[in-house]
Amino acid sequence: MTFTLAIIGRPNVGKSTLFNRLVGKKLALVDDQPGVTRDRREGAAKLADLDFTIVDTAGLEESDPDTLTGRMRAQTEAAIGLADAVLFMIDARVGVTPTDQHFAQLVRRAGKPIILLANKAESKASDSGVHDAWSLGLGDPIAFSAEHGLGINELYDALREALPEQTEVHYDDEEEAPRLTLGLEEDGTELDLTKPLNIAVVGRPNAGKSTLLNRILGEDRLLVGPEAGITRDSIGVEFEWTRPDHTTRKMKMFDTAGLRRRANITDKVEKLAAGDAIRAVKFAEVVVVLLDATIPFEKQDLTIVDLVSREGRALVIGLNKWDLIPNQNAKLKELREEADRLLPQVRGVAVVPVSGLTGAGVEKLMEAIFKVHEIWNTRISTGRLNRWLEPVIEKTPPPAVSGFRIKIRYMTQPKARPPYFVIFGNQLDALPTSYERYLINGLRETFGLNGVPIRISKKGSKNPFHDAKKRKIW
């Protein structure tokens, strides 16, 4: 069952930022100046397994009903009336203001379930503002950061508690309900085969990107030639690809301008084309970095792969102009070993030889794209993760810090696209980067997460007696 959630609060507390995060797109304008949002905006939001309608509203201000701000307030009050629950947001860095207190009474009178968010709580300076939120009488405040995504898990739990009927998962047959006992649940996926697969083909100028895409399409759709830099705009072409098992998949492939070192770009049009290519990477799901097999793994190639990894996209490396390479088997083995050595952030990435001119290797390239896309969407169950984690920690425990052992309690994967893991424990702020790499390499090897970047964040429990020595007892 779906539901409607309204975000309420005074101007400039971060309502539109949260709206954009929940809908997964930058639909609402965001700026530091207050009052950017005027109309209420609805969007289809998703949080884990919850699908709902989110409503962004104007900041609440006291004013005459006939003024612009008065009409904005009327729109906000209408949104409250239509919502099933209300997210009341304050700025934790500022704390509770008289305006917050006034409109908290308005929200309370609506008789709707209320979730209190103390936003902008990403720093210790906001702790007092979070504690101050208790004075509003709206229940437990959630320390939150709409910009950085902190507190998302707590928001999910609060929604399930505030709207138990609307967020309950119903099954037509009791046998269809998943068995989650003893941590034996099945792995999941965020893969949606009904949506077109977005692919960006990037690389240095004259690597043969347009020629390859023409070969995949089976027509001269894109302008090609011996000159470098013919392509400027990122051109998206939609088509269907038939796999060996005779299933078809909708695709949208973007041909992009060649990316050179920024210092070498002086032409304004080339600067705009490079920016367009980078945007194509950000909106793609799988990125094919096409190398010239006669001069592979130049410095710019490594820079492009690093950009793809930082953006969290799935990666395939294509070795174009393979028809020009002698002794191909030995060369392919050498280049795959070189890829693992030079690109540890995406260890195990598929390196596929291909020729846009002759069409050799195109089928294997497409299958590599489908495979890495499935990996990118994979979610590993908490049970499997922790059955793997326990012996790993026993074999190589985290180091001690100031005489105290860092303790990792458990791990979970809240989302995929790319695989994102959270580890829970004590003193995790002191966990060395080398130990994080040890865990990432173990995850990649054990669960086959090749060719995708892996994210790890840490969540520790705070010791309430940590600052006891700093307090004076009279």
WOGIUR-V500231 format. One record per residue. SS is DSSP state (alpha for helix, beta for strand, coil for the rest). Layout:
<<SS> <SS>>
This chain:
<<coil> <coil> <coil> <beta> <beta> <beta> <beta> <beta> <coil> <coil> <coil> <coil> <coil> <coil> <alpha> <alpha> <alpha> <alpha> <alpha> <alpha> <alpha> <alpha> <alpha> <coil> <coil> <coil> <coil> <coil> <coil> <coil> <coil> <coil> <coil> <coil> <coil> <coil> <coil> <coil> <coil> <coil> <beta> <beta> <beta> <beta> <beta> <beta> <beta> <coil> <coil> <beta> <beta> <beta> <beta> <beta> <beta> <beta> <coil> <coil> <coil> <coil> <coil> <coil> <coil> <coil> <coil> <coil> <coil> <alpha> <alpha> <alpha> <alpha> <alpha> <alpha> <alpha> <alpha> <alpha> <alpha> <alpha> <alpha> <alpha> <alpha> <alpha> <coil> <coil> <beta> <beta> <beta> <beta> <beta> <beta> <beta> <coil> <coil> <coil> <coil> <coil> <coil> <alpha> <alpha> <alpha> <alpha> <alpha> <alpha> <alpha> <alpha> <alpha> <alpha> <alpha> <alpha> <coil> <coil> <coil> <beta> <beta> <beta> <beta> <beta> <beta> <beta> <coil> <coil> <coil> <coil> <alpha> <alpha> <alpha> <alpha> <alpha> <alpha> <alpha> <alpha> <alpha> <alpha> <alpha> <alpha> <alpha> <coil> <coil> <coil> <coil> <coil> <beta> <beta> <coil> <beta> <coil> <coil> <coil> <coil> <beta> <coil> <alpha> <alpha> <alpha> <alpha> <alpha> <alpha> <alpha> <alpha> <alpha> <alpha> <alpha> <coil> <alpha> <alpha> <alpha> <alpha> <coil> <coil> <coil> <coil> <coil> <coil> <alpha> <alpha> <alpha> <coil> <coil> <coil> <coil> <alpha> <alpha> <alpha> <coil> <coil> <coil> <coil> <beta> <beta> <coil> <coil> <coil> <coil> <coil> <coil> <coil> <beta> <beta> <beta> <beta> <beta> <beta> <coil> <coil> <coil> <coil> <coil> <coil> <alpha> <alpha> <alpha> <alpha> <alpha> <alpha> <alpha> <alpha> <alpha> <coil> <coil> <coil> <coil> <coil> <coil> <coil> <coil> <coil> <coil> <coil> <coil> <coil> <coil> <coil> <coil> <coil> <beta> <beta> <beta> <beta> <beta> <beta> <beta> <beta> <coil> <coil> <coil> <coil> <coil> <beta> <beta> <beta> <beta> <beta> <beta> <beta> <beta> <coil> <coil> <coil> <coil> <coil> <coil> <alpha> <alpha> <alpha> <coil> <coil> <coil> <alpha> <alpha> <alpha> <alpha> <alpha> <alpha> <alpha> <alpha> <alpha> <alpha> <alpha> <alpha> <alpha> <alpha> <alpha> <alpha> <coil> <coil> <beta> <beta> <beta> <beta> <beta> <beta> <beta> <alpha> <alpha> <alpha> <coil> <coil> <coil> <alpha> <alpha> <alpha> <alpha> <alpha> <alpha> <alpha> <alpha> <alpha> <alpha> <alpha> <alpha> <coil> <coil> <coil> <beta> <beta> <beta> <beta> <beta> <beta> <beta> <coil> <alpha> <alpha> <alpha> <coil> <coil> <coil> <alpha> <alpha> <alpha> <alpha> <alpha> <alpha> <alpha> <alpha> <alpha> <alpha> <alpha> <alpha> <alpha> <alpha> <alpha> <coil> <alpha> <alpha> <alpha> <coil> <coil> <coil> <beta> <beta> <beta> <beta> <coil> <coil> <coil> <coil> <coil> <coil> <coil> <coil> <alpha> <alpha> <alpha> <alpha> <alpha> <alpha> <alpha> <alpha> <alpha> <alpha> <alpha> <alpha> <alpha> <alpha> <alpha> <coil> <beta> <beta> <coil> <coil> <alpha> <alpha> <alpha> <alpha> <alpha> <alpha> <alpha> <alpha> <alpha> <alpha> <alpha> <alpha> <alpha> <alpha> <coil> <coil> <coil> <coil> <beta> <beta> <coil> <coil> <beta> <beta> <coil> <beta> <beta> <beta> <beta> <beta> <beta> <beta> <beta> <beta> <coil> <coil> <coil> <coil> <beta> <beta> <beta> <beta> <beta> <beta> <beta> <coil> <alpha> <alpha> <alpha> <coil> <coil> <alpha> <alpha> <alpha> <alpha> <alpha> <alpha> <alpha> <alpha> <alpha> <alpha> <alpha> <alpha> <alpha> <alpha> <alpha> <coil> <coil> <coil> <coil> <coil> <coil> <coil> <beta> <beta> <beta> <beta> <beta> <beta> <coil> <coil> <coil> <coil> <coil> <coil> <coil> <alpha> <alpha> <alpha> <coil> <coil> <coil> <coil>>
